[in-house]
Amino acid sequence: MFGGLSFMVDDRMAVAAGRVGDLLVRVNPADYDALLDRGGVPAYMGKDRPMGPGWLSVPSERVDEDDELAQWIDVGIHSGDGRP
């Protein structure tokens, strides 16, 4: 999806690995602003089409360590259960 390799959990896309090492992450919209503060950036479909508060892009520099990557994957997996 969106030029990356998607990973689904419980019939929902949780994360997608981008071509340049970035990560597209499904997020709980209630946690969107807090996750921006953690290093996520708004995700876009094309140049001027934001995906909204249910998705973030995480630059490759923010997921180059295993523990950082695991934290963002956890966000994507648990985006629907109210956990940050």
Gaussian input, Z-matrix of N, CA and C with variables (Angstrom, degrees):
# hf/3-21g

backbone

0 1
 N
 C     1     B1
 C     2     B2     1     A1
 N     3     B3     2     A2     1     D1
 C     4     B4     3     A3     2     D2
 C     5     B5     4     A4     3     D3
 N     6     B6     5     A5     4     D4
 C     7     B7     6     A6     5     D5
 C     8     B8     7     A7     6     D6
 N     9     B9     8     A8     7     D7
 C    10    B10     9     A9     8     D8
 C    11    B11    10    A10     9     D9
 N    12    B12    11    A11    10    D10
 C    13    B13    12    A12    11    D11
 C    14    B14    13    A13    12    D12
 N    15    B15    14    A14    13    D13
 C    16    B16    15    A15    14    D14
 C    17    B17    16    A16    15    D15
 N    18    B18    17    A17    16    D16
 C    19    B19    18    A18    17    D17
 C    20    B20    19    A19    18    D18
 N    21    B21    20    A20    19    D19
 C    22    B22    21    A21    20    D20
 C    23    B23    22    A22    21    D21
 N    24    B24    23    A23    22    D22
 C    25    B25    24    A24    23    D23
 C    26    B26    25    A25    24    D24
 N    27    B27    26    A26    25    D25
 C    28    B28    27    A27    26    D26
 C    29    B29    28    A28    27    D27
 N    30    B30    29    A29    28    D28
 C    31    B31    30    A30    29    D29
 C    32    B32    31    A31    30    D30
 N    33    B33    32    A32    31    D31
 C    34    B34    33    A33    32    D32
 C    35    B35    34    A34    33    D33
 N    36    B36    35    A35    34    D34
 C    37    B37    36    A36    35    D35
 C    38    B38    37    A37    36    D36
 N    39    B39    38    A38    37    D37
 C    40    B40    39    A39    38    D38
 C    41    B41    40    A40    39    D39
 N    42    B42    41    A41    40    D40
 C    43    B43    42    A42    41    D41
 C    44    B44    43    A43    42    D42
 N    45    B45    44    A44    43    D43
 C    46    B46    45    A45    44    D44
 C    47    B47    46    A46    45    D45
 N    48    B48    47    A47    46    D46
 C    49    B49    48    A48    47    D47
 C    50    B50    49    A49    48    D48
 N    51    B51    50    A50    49    D49
 C    52    B52    51    A51    50    D50
 C    53    B53    52    A52    51    D51
 N    54    B54    53    A53    52    D52
 C    55    B55    54    A54    53    D53
 C    56    B56    55    A55    54    D54
 N    57    B57    56    A56    55    D55
 C    58    B58    57    A57    56    D56
 C    59    B59    58    A58    57    D57
 N    60    B60    59    A59    58    D58
 C    61    B61    60    A60    59    D59
 C    62    B62    61    A61    60    D60
 N    63    B63    62    A62    61    D61
 C    64    B64    63    A63    62    D62
 C    65    B65    64    A64    63    D63
 N    66    B66    65    A65    64    D64
 C    67    B67    66    A66    65    D65
 C    68    B68    67    A67    66    D66
 N    69    B69    68    A68    67    D67
 C    70    B70    69    A69    68    D68
 C    71    B71    70    A70    69    D69
 N    72    B72    71    A71    70    D70
 C    73    B73    72    A72    71    D71
 C    74    B74    73    A73    72    D72
 N    75    B75    74    A74    73    D73
 C    76    B76    75    A75    74    D74
 C    77    B77    76    A76    75    D75
 N    78    B78    77    A77    76    D76
 C    79    B79    78    A78    77    D77
 C    80    B80    79    A79    78    D78
 N    81    B81    80    A80    79    D79
 C    82    B82    81    A81    80    D80
 C    83    B83    82    A82    81    D81
 N    84    B84    83    A83    82    D82
 C    85    B85    84    A84    83    D83
 C    86    B86    85    A85    84    D84
 N    87    B87    86    A86    85    D85
 C    88    B88    87    A87    86    D86
 C    89    B89    88    A88    87    D87
 N    90    B90    89    A89    88    D88
 C    91    B91    90    A90    89    D89
 C    92    B92    91    A91    90    D90
 N    93    B93    92    A92    91    D91
 C    94    B94    93    A93    92    D92
 C    95    B95    94    A94    93    D93
 N    96    B96    95    A95    94    D94
 C    97    B97    96    A96    95    D95
 C    98    B98    97    A97    96    D96
 N    99    B99    98    A98    97    D97
 C   100   B100    99    A99    98    D98
 C   101   B101   100   A100    99    D99
 N   102   B102   101   A101   100   D100
 C   103   B103   102   A102   101   D101
 C   104   B104   103   A103   102   D102
 N   105   B105   104   A104   103   D103
 C   106   B106   105   A105   104   D104
 C   107   B107   106   A106   105   D105
 N   108   B108   107   A107   106   D106
 C   109   B109   108   A108   107   D107
 C   110   B110   109   A109   108   D108
 N   111   B111   110   A110   109   D109
 C   112   B112   111   A111   110   D110
 C   113   B113   112   A112   111   D111
 N   114   B114   113   A113   112   D112
 C   115   B115   114   A114   113   D113
 C   116   B116   115   A115   114   D114
 N   117   B117   116   A116   115   D115
 C   118   B118   117   A117   116   D116
 C   119   B119   118   A118   117   D117
 N   120   B120   119   A119   118   D118
 C   121   B121   120   A120   119   D119
 C   122   B122   121   A121   120   D120
 N   123   B123   122   A122   121   D121
 C   124   B124   123   A123   122   D122
 C   125   B125   124   A124   123   D123
 N   126   B126   125   A125   124   D124
 C   127   B127   126   A126   125   D125
 C   128   B128   127   A127   126   D126
 N   129   B129   128   A128   127   D127
 C   130   B130   129   A129   128   D128
 C   131   B131   130   A130   129   D129
 N   132   B132   131   A131   130   D130
 C   133   B133   132   A132   131   D131
 C   134   B134   133   A133   132   D132
 N   135   B135   134   A134   133   D133
 C   136   B136   135   A135   134   D134
 C   137   B137   136   A136   135   D135
 N   138   B138   137   A137   136   D136
 C   139   B139   138   A138   137   D137
 C   140   B140   139   A139   138   D138
 N   141   B141   140   A140   139   D139
 C   142   B142   141   A141   140   D140
 C   143   B143   142   A142   141   D141
 N   144   B144   143   A143   142   D142
 C   145   B145   144   A144   143   D143
 C   146   B146   145   A145   144   D144
 N   147   B147   146   A146   145   D145
 C   148   B148   147   A147   146   D146
 C   149   B149   148   A148   147   D147
 N   150   B150   149   A149   148   D148
 C   151   B151   150   A150   149   D149
 C   152   B152   151   A151   150   D150
 N   153   B153   152   A152   151   D151
 C   154   B154   153   A153   152   D152
 C   155   B155   154   A154   153   D153
 N   156   B156   155   A155   154   D154
 C   157   B157   156   A156   155   D155
 C   158   B158   157   A157   156   D156
 N   159   B159   158   A158   157   D157
 C   160   B160   159   A159   158   D158
 C   161   B161   160   A160   159   D159
 N   162   B162   161   A161   160   D160
 C   163   B163   162   A162   161   D161
 C   164   B164   163   A163   162   D162
 N   165   B165   164   A164   163   D163
 C   166   B166   165   A165   164   D164
 C   167   B167   166   A166   165   D165
 N   168   B168   167   A167   166   D166
 C   169   B169   168   A168   167   D167
 C   170   B170   169   A169   168   D168
 N   171   B171   170   A170   169   D169
 C   172   B172   171   A171   170   D170
 C   173   B173   172   A172   171   D171
 N   174   B174   173   A173   172   D172
 C   175   B175   174   A174   173   D173
 C   176   B176   175   A175   174   D174
 N   177   B177   176   A176   175   D175
 C   178   B178   177   A177   176   D176
 C   179   B179   178   A178   177   D177
 N   180   B180   179   A179   178   D178
 C   181   B181   180   A180   179   D179
 C   182   B182   181   A181   180   D180
 N   183   B183   182   A182   181   D181
 C   184   B184   183   A183   182   D182
 C   185   B185   184   A184   183   D183
 N   186   B186   185   A185   184   D184
 C   187   B187   186   A186   185   D185
 C   188   B188   187   A187   186   D186
 N   189   B189   188   A188   187   D187
 C   190   B190   189   A189   188   D188
 C   191   B191   190   A190   189   D189
 N   192   B192   191   A191   190   D190
 C   193   B193   192   A192   191   D191
 C   194   B194   193   A193   192   D192
 N   195   B195   194   A194   193   D193
 C   196   B196   195   A195   194   D194
 C   197   B197   196   A196   195   D195
 N   198   B198   197   A197   196   D196
 C   199   B199   198   A198   197   D197
 C   200   B200   199   A199   198   D198
 N   201   B201   200   A200   199   D199
 C   202   B202   201   A201   200   D200
 C   203   B203   202   A202   201   D201
 N   204   B204   203   A203   202   D202
 C   205   B205   204   A204   203   D203
 C   206   B206   205   A205   204   D204
 N   207   B207   206   A206   205   D205
 C   208   B208   207   A207   206   D206
 C   209   B209   208   A208   207   D207
 N   210   B210   209   A209   208   D208
 C   211   B211   210   A210   209   D209
 C   212   B212   211   A211   210   D210
 N   213   B213   212   A212   211   D211
 C   214   B214   213   A213   212   D212
 C   215   B215   214   A214   213   D213
 N   216   B216   215   A215   214   D214
 C   217   B217   216   A216   215   D215
 C   218   B218   217   A217   216   D216
 N   219   B219   218   A218   217   D217
 C   220   B220   219   A219   218   D218
 C   221   B221   220   A220   219   D219
 N   222   B222   221   A221   220   D220
 C   223   B223   222   A222   221   D221
 C   224   B224   223   A223   222   D222
 N   225   B225   224   A224   223   D223
 C   226   B226   225   A225   224   D224
 C   227   B227   226   A226   225   D225
 N   228   B228   227   A227   226   D226
 C   229   B229   228   A228   227   D227
 C   230   B230   229   A229   228   D228
 N   231   B231   230   A230   229   D229
 C   232   B232   231   A231   230   D230
 C   233   B233   232   A232   231   D231
 N   234   B234   233   A233   232   D232
 C   235   B235   234   A234   233   D233
 C   236   B236   235   A235   234   D234
 N   237   B237   236   A236   235   D235
 C   238   B238   237   A237   236   D236
 C   239   B239   238   A238   237   D237
 N   240   B240   239   A239   238   D238
 C   241   B241   240   A240   239   D239
 C   242   B242   241   A241   240   D240
 N   243   B243   242   A242   241   D241
 C   244   B244   243   A243   242   D242
 C   245   B245   244   A244   243   D243
 N   246   B246   245   A245   244   D244
 C   247   B247   246   A246   245   D245
 C   248   B248   247   A247   246   D246
 N   249   B249   248   A248   247   D247
 C   250   B250   249   A249   248   D248
 C   251   B251   250   A250   249   D249

   B1=1.4534
   B2=1.5183
   B3=1.3126
   B4=1.4597
   B5=1.5231
   B6=1.3023
   B7=1.4517
   B8=1.5176
   B9=1.3228
   B10=1.4606
   B11=1.5094
   B12=1.2991
   B13=1.4499
   B14=1.5193
   B15=1.3231
   B16=1.4605
   B17=1.5206
   B18=1.3412
   B19=1.4590
   B20=1.5176
   B21=1.3274
   B22=1.4587
   B23=1.5182
   B24=1.3311
   B25=1.4590
   B26=1.5240
   B27=1.3266
   B28=1.4652
   B29=1.5250
   B30=1.3366
   B31=1.4631
   B32=1.5237
   B33=1.3279
   B34=1.4670
   B35=1.5186
   B36=1.3277
   B37=1.4532
   B38=1.5264
   B39=1.3237
   B40=1.4623
   B41=1.5234
   B42=1.3243
   B43=1.4666
   B44=1.5217
   B45=1.3170
   B46=1.4650
   B47=1.5189
   B48=1.3193
   B49=1.4592
   B50=1.5161
   B51=1.3228
   B52=1.4582
   B53=1.5176
   B54=1.3161
   B55=1.4642
   B56=1.5205
   B57=1.3321
   B58=1.4633
   B59=1.5270
   B60=1.3456
   B61=1.4560
   B62=1.5071
   B63=1.3331
   B64=1.4522
   B65=1.5256
   B66=1.3142
   B67=1.4580
   B68=1.5228
   B69=1.3145
   B70=1.4524
   B71=1.5165
   B72=1.3364
   B73=1.4584
   B74=1.5252
   B75=1.3384
   B76=1.4652
   B77=1.5215
   B78=1.3371
   B79=1.4583
   B80=1.5191
   B81=1.3104
   B82=1.4561
   B83=1.5258
   B84=1.3433
   B85=1.4596
   B86=1.5346
   B87=1.3143
   B88=1.4651
   B89=1.5313
   B90=1.3224
   B91=1.4587
   B92=1.5228
   B93=1.3238
   B94=1.4634
   B95=1.5264
   B96=1.3228
   B97=1.4685
   B98=1.5228
   B99=1.3248
   B100=1.4635
   B101=1.5270
   B102=1.3227
   B103=1.4621
   B104=1.5253
   B105=1.3280
   B106=1.4654
   B107=1.5241
   B108=1.3237
   B109=1.4636
   B110=1.5292
   B111=1.3369
   B112=1.4712
   B113=1.5260
   B114=1.3322
   B115=1.4609
   B116=1.5101
   B117=1.3260
   B118=1.4518
   B119=1.5222
   B120=1.3136
   B121=1.4645
   B122=1.5271
   B123=1.3337
   B124=1.4630
   B125=1.5278
   B126=1.3162
   B127=1.4673
   B128=1.5265
   B129=1.3244
   B130=1.4641
   B131=1.5124
   B132=1.3444
   B133=1.4657
   B134=1.5162
   B135=1.2809
   B136=1.4531
   B137=1.5174
   B138=1.2945
   B139=1.4587
   B140=1.5263
   B141=1.2942
   B142=1.4703
   B143=1.5205
   B144=1.3284
   B145=1.4600
   B146=1.5188
   B147=1.3443
   B148=1.4689
   B149=1.5235
   B150=1.3171
   B151=1.4545
   B152=1.5259
   B153=1.3102
   B154=1.4582
   B155=1.5183
   B156=1.3362
   B157=1.4611
   B158=1.5261
   B159=1.3119
   B160=1.4547
   B161=1.5241
   B162=1.3453
   B163=1.4615
   B164=1.5186
   B165=1.3163
   B166=1.4567
   B167=1.5155
   B168=1.3029
   B169=1.4510
   B170=1.5253
   B171=1.2992
   B172=1.4572
   B173=1.5262
   B174=1.3372
   B175=1.4697
   B176=1.5287
   B177=1.3165
   B178=1.4662
   B179=1.5279
   B180=1.3318
   B181=1.4646
   B182=1.5306
   B183=1.3403
   B184=1.4635
   B185=1.5191
   B186=1.3195
   B187=1.4682
   B188=1.5216
   B189=1.3238
   B190=1.4592
   B191=1.5272
   B192=1.3001
   B193=1.4663
   B194=1.5328
   B195=1.3165
   B196=1.4658
   B197=1.5220
   B198=1.3380
   B199=1.4640
   B200=1.5191
   B201=1.3332
   B202=1.4697
   B203=1.5213
   B204=1.3191
   B205=1.4580
   B206=1.5211
   B207=1.3232
   B208=1.4724
   B209=1.5232
   B210=1.3208
   B211=1.4667
   B212=1.5226
   B213=1.3371
   B214=1.4677
   B215=1.5292
   B216=1.3106
   B217=1.4642
   B218=1.5216
   B219=1.3161
   B220=1.4654
   B221=1.5304
   B222=1.3218
   B223=1.4728
   B224=1.5256
   B225=1.3350
   B226=1.4589
   B227=1.5181
   B228=1.3168
   B229=1.4607
   B230=1.5147
   B231=1.3276
   B232=1.4646
   B233=1.5180
   B234=1.3276
   B235=1.4621
   B236=1.5216
   B237=1.3091
   B238=1.4592
   B239=1.5051
   B240=1.3308
   B241=1.4627
   B242=1.5278
   B243=1.3338
   B244=1.4481
   B245=1.5175
   B246=1.3383
   B247=1.4627
   B248=1.5274
   B249=1.3312
   B250=1.4731
   B251=1.5084
   A1=109.25
   A2=117.18
   A3=123.53
   A4=111.95
   A5=117.75
   A6=121.57
   A7=114.96
   A8=117.27
   A9=119.66
   A10=111.48
   A11=115.16
   A12=122.60
   A13=107.98
   A14=117.10
   A15=122.21
   A16=111.96
   A17=114.85
   A18=121.85
   A19=108.21
   A20=115.14
   A21=120.90
   A22=110.42
   A23=114.69
   A24=122.77
   A25=106.51
   A26=117.04
   A27=121.76
   A28=111.64
   A29=116.00
   A30=123.35
   A31=114.21
   A32=117.71
   A33=122.12
   A34=108.62
   A35=114.99
   A36=117.66
   A37=108.47
   A38=116.91
   A39=121.49
   A40=110.70
   A41=116.73
   A42=122.19
   A43=109.07
   A44=114.67
   A45=121.18
   A46=107.62
   A47=116.00
   A48=121.73
   A49=108.73
   A50=116.47
   A51=121.48
   A52=112.40
   A53=115.27
   A54=121.85
   A55=113.47
   A56=116.95
   A57=120.27
   A58=112.47
   A59=116.43
   A60=120.63
   A61=115.52
   A62=116.73
   A63=119.67
   A64=109.48
   A65=115.86
   A66=121.31
   A67=109.04
   A68=116.90
   A69=122.46
   A70=106.47
   A71=117.27
   A72=121.54
   A73=110.44
   A74=116.06
   A75=120.08
   A76=106.89
   A77=116.51
   A78=120.29
   A79=110.26
   A80=115.30
   A81=120.96
   A82=106.29
   A83=118.84
   A84=120.35
   A85=113.62
   A86=117.74
   A87=120.55
   A88=111.63
   A89=117.29
   A90=122.20
   A91=113.10
   A92=116.81
   A93=122.47
   A94=112.76
   A95=118.75
   A96=121.30
   A97=112.09
   A98=117.03
   A99=120.15
   A100=110.63
   A101=117.19
   A102=120.53
   A103=111.58
   A104=117.29
   A105=119.64
   A106=109.51
   A107=116.15
   A108=120.96
   A109=112.05
   A110=117.59
   A111=121.91
   A112=112.94
   A113=117.21
   A114=119.52
   A115=115.90
   A116=117.00
   A117=119.25
   A118=109.85
   A119=116.09
   A120=121.76
   A121=107.69
   A122=117.47
   A123=118.81
   A124=111.47
   A125=115.74
   A126=121.74
   A127=109.21
   A128=115.54
   A129=121.68
   A130=110.97
   A131=115.17
   A132=123.11
   A133=105.23
   A134=117.34
   A135=119.72
   A136=110.59
   A137=115.88
   A138=121.45
   A139=114.37
   A140=118.04
   A141=121.16
   A142=114.06
   A143=118.00
   A144=120.59
   A145=110.48
   A146=117.82
   A147=119.30
   A148=110.81
   A149=115.78
   A150=121.40
   A151=112.06
   A152=117.58
   A153=120.93
   A154=112.72
   A155=115.46
   A156=120.47
   A157=115.28
   A158=119.17
   A159=120.95
   A160=113.44
   A161=116.03
   A162=120.34
   A163=110.59
   A164=116.20
   A165=123.04
   A166=109.04
   A167=114.60
   A168=121.17
   A169=106.83
   A170=116.51
   A171=120.92
   A172=106.94
   A173=117.09
   A174=120.09
   A175=111.59
   A176=114.69
   A177=120.17
   A178=112.55
   A179=117.65
   A180=119.91
   A181=112.26
   A182=116.42
   A183=121.14
   A184=112.41
   A185=118.21
   A186=120.76
   A187=111.96
   A188=116.90
   A189=118.45
   A190=113.36
   A191=117.72
   A192=122.21
   A193=108.23
   A194=116.98
   A195=121.03
   A196=113.05
   A197=117.64
   A198=119.29
   A199=111.60
   A200=118.03
   A201=120.72
   A202=110.35
   A203=116.57
   A204=120.84
   A205=110.33
   A206=117.22
   A207=121.60
   A208=111.23
   A209=117.88
   A210=120.78
   A211=110.89
   A212=117.37
   A213=119.90
   A214=111.67
   A215=117.63
   A216=119.55
   A217=109.80
   A218=117.01
   A219=121.48
   A220=110.80
   A221=117.21
   A222=120.77
   A223=109.44
   A224=117.00
   A225=120.43
   A226=113.13
   A227=116.46
   A228=120.40
   A229=111.64
   A230=116.96
   A231=121.53
   A232=113.52
   A233=118.03
   A234=121.10
   A235=113.60
   A236=117.47
   A237=119.60
   A238=114.40
   A239=118.95
   A240=118.36
   A241=113.38
   A242=117.05
   A243=120.00
   A244=115.13
   A245=117.36
   A246=119.37
   A247=109.97
   A248=118.84
   A249=120.25
   A250=111.62
   D1=135.36
   D2=178.32
   D3=55.70
   D4=34.07
   D5=176.45
   D6=81.64
   D7=13.40
   D8=-178.85
   D9=-126.20
   D10=-176.43
   D11=177.39
   D12=-102.10
   D13=114.88
   D14=-174.36
   D15=-91.35
   D16=148.35
   D17=176.78
   D18=-124.84
   D19=124.74
   D20=-177.49
   D21=-106.52
   D22=143.09
   D23=176.67
   D24=-135.30
   D25=128.25
   D26=-179.42
   D27=53.07
   D28=45.15
   D29=176.40
   D30=64.45
   D31=22.32
   D32=176.32
   D33=-132.85
   D34=144.52
   D35=174.56
   D36=-72.10
   D37=125.10
   D38=179.95
   D39=-96.65
   D40=-47.95
   D41=179.73
   D42=-147.11
   D43=160.43
   D44=172.59
   D45=-137.98
   D46=130.54
   D47=177.08
   D48=-84.27
   D49=125.32
   D50=-179.16
   D51=-83.69
   D52=168.07
   D53=-177.85
   D54=-63.93
   D55=-31.04
   D56=-175.43
   D57=-103.85
   D58=15.24
   D59=176.93
   D60=95.38
   D61=-0.65
   D62=176.78
   D63=-78.61
   D64=170.05
   D65=-176.76
   D66=-132.00
   D67=127.97
   D68=172.17
   D69=-93.24
   D70=125.78
   D71=-172.54
   D72=-125.38
   D73=129.19
   D74=171.03
   D75=-73.57
   D76=134.27
   D77=-178.92
   D78=-131.79
   D79=155.83
   D80=172.08
   D81=-72.36
   D82=122.36
   D83=-178.79
   D84=-54.08
   D85=-28.98
   D86=178.64
   D87=-67.83
   D88=-21.77
   D89=-179.05
   D90=-100.31
   D91=0.44
   D92=-172.42
   D93=-53.17
   D94=-53.16
   D95=-176.76
   D96=-63.20
   D97=-40.82
   D98=178.85
   D99=-64.77
   D100=-36.01
   D101=180.00
   D102=-74.48
   D103=-27.73
   D104=171.63
   D105=-62.34
   D106=-40.59
   D107=178.34
   D108=-64.93
   D109=-25.18
   D110=179.15
   D111=-84.33
   D112=-2.20
   D113=175.98
   D114=119.24
   D115=-3.44
   D116=175.06
   D117=-74.15
   D118=158.75
   D119=176.72
   D120=-130.15
   D121=154.62
   D122=178.57
   D123=-55.48
   D124=139.35
   D125=179.07
   D126=-93.16
   D127=144.61
   D128=-179.18
   D129=-128.45
   D130=145.69
   D131=169.85
   D132=-102.90
   D133=94.66
   D134=-175.09
   D135=84.69
   D136=-173.12
   D137=-171.58
   D138=-65.78
   D139=-48.11
   D140=-172.32
   D141=-122.74
   D142=27.62
   D143=-177.64
   D144=-120.98
   D145=89.49
   D146=179.22
   D147=-64.93
   D148=145.11
   D149=-179.83
   D150=-82.70
   D151=-12.39
   D152=177.58
   D153=94.07
   D154=-179.41
   D155=-172.56
   D156=-75.37
   D157=6.76
   D158=176.35
   D159=-95.38
   D160=-0.76
   D161=-176.72
   D162=-141.94
   D163=142.89
   D164=173.26
   D165=-132.06
   D166=153.01
   D167=169.73
   D168=-105.26
   D169=139.43
   D170=178.69
   D171=-118.65
   D172=116.19
   D173=-178.90
   D174=-59.98
   D175=151.52
   D176=-176.01
   D177=-57.02
   D178=-32.03
   D179=179.73
   D180=-64.08
   D181=-23.35
   D182=-178.40
   D183=-87.54
   D184=-7.25
   D185=-179.05
   D186=-127.81
   D187=23.46
   D188=-177.94
   D189=-83.23
   D190=-10.06
   D191=173.89
   D192=-104.05
   D193=142.04
   D194=-176.73
   D195=-56.66
   D196=-40.87
   D197=-177.90
   D198=-68.86
   D199=-35.77
   D200=176.50
   D201=-66.50
   D202=-44.44
   D203=178.23
   D204=-59.76
   D205=-44.74
   D206=179.98
   D207=-61.24
   D208=-38.58
   D209=179.66
   D210=-64.25
   D211=-43.45
   D212=179.84
   D213=-70.15
   D214=-36.47
   D215=175.79
   D216=-63.27
   D217=-40.46
   D218=177.28
   D219=-60.22
   D220=-39.73
   D221=176.70
   D222=-59.48
   D223=-46.88
   D224=-178.94
   D225=-64.53
   D226=-39.53
   D227=-179.46
   D228=-67.76
   D229=-39.30
   D230=-174.82
   D231=-101.73
   D232=21.01
   D233=-175.62
   D234=-64.15
   D235=-20.84
   D236=-178.17
   D237=-102.86
   D238=2.65
   D239=-175.04
   D240=-109.98
   D241=13.80
   D242=174.04
   D243=84.64
   D244=-0.49
   D245=177.97
   D246=-84.88
   D247=145.54
   D248=177.48
   D249=-73.85

